Amino acid sequence: MAATNYNVNKKGYYGEFGGAFIPEMMYPNIKELETKYLDIINDEGFQREFKSLLKDYVGRPTPLYFATRLSEHYHVKLYLKREDLCHTGAHKINNTIGQILLAQRIGKKRIIAETGAGQHGVATATVCALMNIQCVVYMGDLDVQRQSPNVARMRMLGAEVVPVHSGNKTLKDATNEAMRDWINNPEDTHYIIGSVVGPHPYPDMVTQFQSVISAEMKTQLKEATGHENPTAIIACVGGGSNAAGAFYHYLENPDVQLIAVEAAGKGVNTPETAATLVAGKPGVLHASRSMLMQTDDGQVIEPYSISAGLDYPGIGPLHAHLHQSKRGKYIYATDHEALKAAYQLTKFEGIIPALETAHALAGLDKISFKQDDVVVVNLSGRGDKDLQAYIDNLENYVDNE
């Protein structure tokens, strides 16, 4: 494999993907972040507070769990990185802790966010409650209905949840509204983007906050196996923050396979899919150049997935670059395959995963491993929020196991 740099360059690009395609009114905010974010997050005081909160508030390090029965089933040494055990139930809190500390240091008094599955919204509302900062969360109206437990959590935490009725009423539309808010309130507001998407420096900033996942993974694998490098890491990918965090410290190590699983919905050959790298082509979405699902004249195609957090028509520019450079292997799983994997994990290990995470687990049926291979699945979130979907499909899966 030819030597390739997988980190962002000074202009905010990963290869040909990334950048900041922003309207003039967003320029001051983006320029301020671009100028200050590295100095702030590398500051000793920032790191001390960030790590303290990750340890004492979030509950890190999260365990690296050896999944005995799944390992026997797949004939491989399978570990689960338990991000579902983070406070609020997913990896999203790693990023919101980092961004709320950054927002404080640049003097912002109001926080906005977008959310699909609701996990990022809950994580944002949580840190705003912790720091006593006003919080507004934009959420597609369809997601408000199908993720009602998380909506209730956000409101209990003091956040204003704003349903979005445009488009297909999901994550893309929530992101559009959040960006409009930020354009209209540039002075006092910081936008906590929940994934490795959006204009530079967000993809890199979110990746760095989530890189705690792979940093812990290296130490934990060394303790468990004697080697800090697994054979492969598998993670689900919509925008791609949990995958970016799980991959980060292995990007330059070609011996470690990086496997990301997109949401295929009802199939990549149907209109109801969210598999961007199969159905998409290069374009600009939410102020960044990446791969996205679009018509021939550049109109965004509405995505579909049973998983609200993967129901996004684009993908982070880092992932577009990893895919194009062939450093990462990007596959997909349908709704059916994800549901099957979720019930399997629940039955074999007593862990109910988020529907997003279930897509990563479905990847185990699509890749051939040897018995001595060490595979880590990033268990990005827990399934409480998806119980209604699981209940609705119970008869189709559990009785047939």
C-alpha positions in Angstrom: 0.0 0.0 0.0 1.4 3.4 -1.0 2.1 5.8 1.9 -0.9 8.0 2.5 -1.6 10.6 5.1 -4.9 9.9 6.8 -5.0 13.0 9.0 -6.5 16.3 8.0 -4.2 18.8 6.2 -3.9 22.5 7.0 -6.7 23.3 4.6 -9.1 20.9 6.3 -8.9 18.1 3.7 -8.5 14.4 3.8 -7.2 13.7 0.4 -9.9 15.4 -1.9 -12.6 15.4 0.8 -13.3 18.0 3.5 -12.9 21.7 3.5 -15.3 24.4 4.6 -17.9 25.5 2.1 -19.6 28.0 4.2 -21.8 31.2 3.7 -20.2 34.5 4.6 -22.2 34.8 7.8 -20.7 31.5 9.2 -17.1 32.6 8.5 -16.3 34.3 11.8 -17.4 31.3 13.8 -15.7 28.8 11.7 -12.5 30.9 11.5 -12.5 31.3 15.3 -12.7 27.5 15.7 -10.1 26.8 13.1 -7.7 29.3 14.6 -8.1 28.2 18.2 -9.3 24.6 18.5 -5.9 22.9 18.4 -4.3 25.2 20.9 -7.3 24.9 23.2 -7.6 21.1 23.1 -3.9 20.5 23.4 -3.6 22.9 26.4 -2.6 21.1 29.6 -5.4 22.6 31.6 -8.0 21.6 29.0 -6.7 18.0 28.9 -6.7 17.7 32.6 -10.3 18.8 32.9 -11.4 16.7 29.9 -9.7 13.5 31.2 -11.1 14.1 34.7 -14.6 14.4 33.4 -14.2 11.3 31.1 -13.1 9.3 34.1 -15.3 10.5 36.9 -18.4 11.6 35.0 -18.6 9.5 31.8 -17.1 6.4 33.4 -14.1 5.8 31.3 -12.2 3.7 30.5 -15.1 1.6 29.1 -14.4 -2.2 29.3 -13.0 -4.3 26.5 -15.2 -7.4 26.9 -14.3 -10.8 25.5 -17.5 -12.2 24.0 -17.2 -15.9 24.7 -20.3 -17.3 23.0 -20.1 -15.0 20.0 -16.4 -15.9 19.7 -17.3 -19.6 19.6 -20.1 -18.9 17.1 -17.9 -17.0 14.7 -14.7 -19.0 15.3 -12.7 -15.9 16.1 -11.4 -14.1 19.2 -14.1 -11.4 19.5 -13.9 -8.4 21.8 -16.6 -5.7 22.3 -15.5 -2.2 23.2 -18.3 -1.2 25.5 -19.2 2.4 24.6 -22.7 1.5 25.5 -21.6 1.7 29.2 -20.7 5.4 28.9 -22.9 7.8 30.8 -26.0 8.5 28.6 -25.5 5.1 26.8 -23.3 5.8 23.8 -19.9 7.2 22.7 -21.5 10.6 21.9 -20.7 12.0 25.4 -16.9 11.8 24.6 -17.4 14.6 22.0 -19.9 16.7 23.9 -17.7 16.9 26.9 -14.8 18.1 24.7 -16.9 20.6 22.8 -18.6 22.1 25.9 -15.2 22.8 27.4 -14.1 24.3 24.2 -17.2 26.5 24.0 -16.6 27.8 27.5 -13.1 28.8 26.6 -14.2 30.8 23.5 -16.9 32.5 25.6 -20.1 31.0 24.1 -23.3 31.1 26.3 -25.7 29.0 24.2 -25.4 25.6 22.7 -27.3 24.1 19.7 -27.1 20.6 18.3 -28.7 18.3 15.8 -29.7 14.7 16.6 -31.1 11.7 14.8 -31.2 8.7 17.1 -31.3 11.1 20.0 -28.0 9.9 21.6 -26.1 13.0 20.6 -29.0 15.2 21.7 -29.1 13.5 25.1 -25.3 13.8 25.4 -25.4 17.5 24.5 -28.3 18.2 26.9 -26.4 16.4 29.6 -23.3 18.4 29.4 -25.3 21.7 29.1 -27.1 20.7 32.3 -23.7 19.9 33.9 -22.3 23.3 32.9 -25.6 25.3 33.3 -25.7 26.5 29.7 -28.8 27.0 27.5 -29.4 24.1 25.1 -31.5 23.8 21.9 -31.6 20.5 20.1 -33.0 20.2 16.5 -34.5 16.8 15.7 -36.5 15.6 12.7 -40.2 15.1 13.5 -40.1 11.4 12.4 -37.1 10.8 14.8 -39.0 12.6 17.6 -41.7 10.0 17.2 -39.5 6.9 16.9 -37.0 8.0 19.6 -39.5 9.3 22.2 -37.5 8.0 25.2 -34.5 10.2 24.2 -36.8 13.2 23.6 -38.1 12.8 27.1 -34.6 12.6 28.5 -33.5 15.7 26.7 -36.5 17.7 28.0 -35.9 16.4 31.5 -32.3 17.6 31.2 -33.6 21.1 30.4 -33.0 21.2 26.7 -35.5 22.7 24.2 -36.2 20.0 21.6 -37.3 21.6 18.3 -39.1 19.2 15.9 -38.1 19.7 12.2 -40.9 19.1 9.6 -39.0 19.7 6.4 -37.6 17.0 4.0 -38.1 13.5 5.3 -38.0 14.8 8.9 -34.8 13.0 9.9 -31.1 13.8 10.6 -30.3 15.7 7.5 -33.1 18.1 8.1 -32.3 18.6 11.7 -28.7 19.5 10.7 -30.0 22.0 8.2 -32.1 23.8 10.8 -29.2 23.8 13.3 -27.0 25.4 10.8 -29.6 28.1 10.1 -29.8 28.8 13.8 -26.1 29.2 14.0 -26.0 31.6 11.0 -28.6 33.7 12.8 -27.0 33.6 16.2 -23.2 33.8 15.6 -22.2 35.9 18.6 -23.2 33.8 21.6 -23.9 30.3 20.1 -21.7 27.3 19.6 -22.9 24.4 17.5 -21.9 21.0 18.9 -21.9 18.8 15.8 -22.3 15.2 16.7 -20.4 13.4 14.0 -17.3 13.8 11.9 -19.2 15.9 9.3 -19.6 19.6 8.6 -17.1 22.2 7.8 -13.4 22.0 8.9 -12.4 21.9 11.8 -15.4 19.8 13.0 -14.5 16.4 11.4 -11.0 16.6 12.9 -12.1 18.0 16.2 -14.8 15.4 16.7 -12.4 12.6 15.7 -9.8 13.8 18.2 -12.4 13.8 21.0 -13.6 10.3 20.1 -10.0 9.0 19.7 -10.1 8.1 23.4 -11.8 4.9 22.2 -8.8 3.6 20.2 -6.3 4.9 22.8 -8.0 2.8 25.4 -8.4 -0.1 23.0 -4.6 -0.3 22.5 -3.9 -0.5 26.2 -6.7 -3.0 26.9 -5.7 -5.3 24.0 -2.1 -5.3 25.3 -3.3 -6.4 28.7 -5.8 -9.0 27.3 -3.7 -10.5 24.4 -0.2 -9.3 24.8 -0.5 -7.3 21.6 -2.0 -3.8 21.2 -3.0 -4.4 17.5 -6.1 -6.4 16.7 -6.6 -8.1 13.3 -9.6 -6.0 12.6 -11.9 -3.3 14.0 -15.5 -3.2 13.0 -17.8 -0.2 13.6 -21.0 1.2 12.2 -20.9 4.4 10.1 -23.5 7.0 9.3 -21.6 10.3 9.6 -19.0 8.2 11.3 -17.8 9.5 14.7 -17.7 6.2 16.6 -15.8 4.6 13.7 -13.4 7.5 13.5 -12.7 7.2 17.2 -12.2 3.4 17.0 -9.9 3.7 14.0 -7.9 6.8 14.9 -4.8 5.3 16.6 -4.6 2.5 13.9 -4.9 4.7 10.8 -1.2 4.5 10.0 -1.0 0.7 10.7 -1.9 -1.2 7.6 -1.7 -4.5 9.5 -5.0 -3.6 11.2 -8.1 -4.0 9.1 -10.5 -1.1 9.4 -14.1 -2.3 8.6 -17.1 0.1 8.6 -20.7 -0.9 8.1 -23.2 1.4 6.5 -27.0 1.1 6.7 -28.4 -0.5 3.6 -32.0 -0.1 4.7 -34.3 -2.3 2.6 -31.4 -2.9 0.2 -28.8 -1.0 -1.9 -30.8 -1.7 -5.0 -33.9 0.0 -3.6 -34.6 3.7 -3.1 -34.8 3.0 0.7 -31.2 2.9 1.7 -28.6 5.0 3.5 -25.5 3.3 2.1 -23.7 6.4 0.9 -20.6 4.8 -0.5 -22.7 2.5 -2.7 -25.4 4.9 -3.8 -23.5 8.2 -3.6 -21.0 10.3 -5.5 -18.8 13.3 -4.6 -20.5 16.5 -3.6 -21.0 19.1 -0.9 -23.3 18.6 2.0 -23.5 20.6 5.2 -20.4 22.7 4.2 -18.1 19.8 3.5 -17.0 17.9 0.4 -17.6 14.2 0.7 -19.6 11.4 -0.8 -23.4 11.8 -0.7 -26.5 10.5 -2.1 -27.7 12.9 -4.8 -29.6 13.1 -8.1 -27.8 13.9 -11.4 -28.6 17.6 -10.9 -27.2 17.6 -7.3 -30.4 17.4 -5.2 -29.9 15.3 -2.1 -31.7 12.0 -2.2 -33.5 11.2 1.1 -32.0 8.3 2.9 -33.7 5.5 4.8 -32.7 3.2 7.6 -34.5 1.6 10.5 -31.7 3.1 12.5 -32.3 6.9 13.1 -28.6 7.5 13.8 -27.4 6.1 10.4 -30.3 7.7 8.4 -28.0 10.2 6.7 -27.3 10.8 3.0 -23.6 11.6 3.4 -20.5 10.3 5.3 -17.7 12.1 7.0 -14.8 13.2 4.7 -12.3 11.1 6.7 -14.3 8.0 5.8 -14.7 9.0 2.2 -10.9 9.3 2.0 -10.3 5.9 3.8 -12.7 4.3 1.3 -11.2 5.9 -1.8 -7.6 5.1 -0.6 -8.7 1.6 0.2 -7.3 1.9 3.7 -10.8 1.1 5.1 -13.2 -1.6 4.0 -16.7 -0.2 3.8 -19.5 -2.7 3.6 -23.3 -2.5 4.4 -26.0 -4.3 6.3 -29.8 -4.2 5.7 -32.5 -3.6 8.3 -33.1 -7.3 8.4 -29.4 -8.2 8.9 -29.1 -5.6 11.7 -32.1 -6.8 13.5 -30.9 -10.4 13.3 -27.5 -9.4 14.7 -29.1 -7.4 17.5 -31.2 -10.4 18.7 -28.2 -12.6 18.4 -26.0 -10.4 20.6 -28.9 -10.2 23.1 -29.3 -14.0 23.2 -25.6 -14.9 23.2 -24.1 -12.2 25.5 -27.0 -10.6 27.4 -26.4 -7.2 25.8 -29.1 -5.3 23.9 -27.3 -3.0 21.4 -28.5 0.2 19.7 -29.8 -0.4 16.2 -26.8 1.6 14.9 -24.4 -0.8 16.7 -26.4 -3.8 15.4 -25.2 -2.9 11.8 -21.6 -3.3 13.0 -22.4 -6.7 14.5 -24.0 -7.7 11.2 -20.6 -7.2 9.6 -19.4 -10.3 11.3 -21.4 -12.4 8.8 -19.8 -10.7 5.9 -16.1 -11.0 6.6 -14.0 -14.2 6.8 -11.6 -14.4 9.7 -9.2 -17.1 11.0 -9.7 -18.7 14.4 -6.7 -16.9 15.9 -7.7 -13.5 14.6 -8.5 -10.8 17.2 -11.5 -8.8 16.2 -12.9 -5.8 18.0 -16.4 -4.6 17.4 -17.1 -1.1 18.7 -20.3 -1.4 20.7 -21.2 2.2 20.2 -24.5 2.4 22.0 -27.1 0.6 24.1 -30.6 -0.4 22.9 -32.9 1.2 25.4 -34.0 3.8 22.8 -34.8 1.2 20.2 -36.9 -1.2 22.4 -40.1 -0.4 20.5 -38.5 -1.4 17.2 -37.2 -4.6 18.8 -40.7 -5.3 20.4 -42.3 -4.7 17.0 -40.0 -7.3 15.4 -39.8 -9.8 18.3 -41.9 -12.6 16.7 -40.0 -12.4 13.4 -36.6 -13.2 15.1 -36.7 -14.6 18.6 -39.0 -17.5 17.8 -36.9 -18.5 14.8 -33.6 -18.6 16.6 
